[in-house]
Amino acid sequence: MTLKVVKHQVIALKTENLTELSNEYHGYWADSSYAVVEQKWLVLRSEQATKREQHTLERSLLKDSEKEIKLFNTTLRLPDRY
């Protein structure tokens, strides 16, 4: 299993399939074989990391929206309102 494969598994992962490991962490073991070597991967999900990623996404979307508003106002030749 490569990191690319794990990334796709994480994206497709449903939280109800995870096992609670502690208050903040959930995870599951994934078995794979790479170059004829058996591997075990522990895939973890952290509540704190999820919140941090959500905050980063919201900040990025807001920044993109502000750029689009400025571009729109520039196109219409209106003064900046934001």
N, C-alpha and C positions, 0 to 999 in steps of 0.2 A: 504494500500500500504506500503510495506516495503522498506527500502533503497536498497535492492537487486533488487526489481522490478523497482524502479526509475532509478537505474544505467543502467539496460537493456533498459529502455525507452530513456535515454539520448544517449546511444550508437546508437540506431536505429533512433534517431531524425534527421530530415532534417532541415537545417537552414532556408529554405524558409517557414517553418511552424511556425517560431518564430515571436513574435511581438516585434518591437523595443520599448524599455522602456526608453532609453536615448542614448547618443552617444556611450557609451561603453557596454551597457547591452541589451540583448534580452532575452525573456522568454515566458512561457506559463503556464496557470493554468491546473493542472491535478486533476480530481475528482476521489476519490476512497472510498472504504469502508473496514474497518479493524475491526474485532471483533464487527460487527454490529454498528460501529461508522463511520459516514460520515466524510470524510476528504477532504481538499483542499490542494494541494501542489503547490507551485510556483517554477518552474524549471527555473533556470537562466543560461545564458551563457555570459561570460565576454570575451571581446577581449583580455584584458591583460592576463587573465588566459590561454586562448588558445595559445597565443604567448609563455608564460612561459612553458606550457606543451610541445609545439613543440621543444623548446630549450632543455628541459630535455631529450626528446626522441632522438634528434640528438646527444647529448653528450653521451648518453647511447649506441647508435648504433656505434658511433666512437670508444668508449672504447672497446666494444665487438669485433669490427673489428681488432683493434690493437692487442688484445689478440690472435685472430685467426691467424694473420700474424706471430706473434712471435712463436706460436705453430707450424705453417707450416714451418717456417725457422728452428726451432729446429729439426723438423722431418727430414728435408732435410740436416741438419747440415750446414746451411748457416749462415754467420754473420748477426746480426740484421741490417736491413736497415731503420727502422722506429723508 
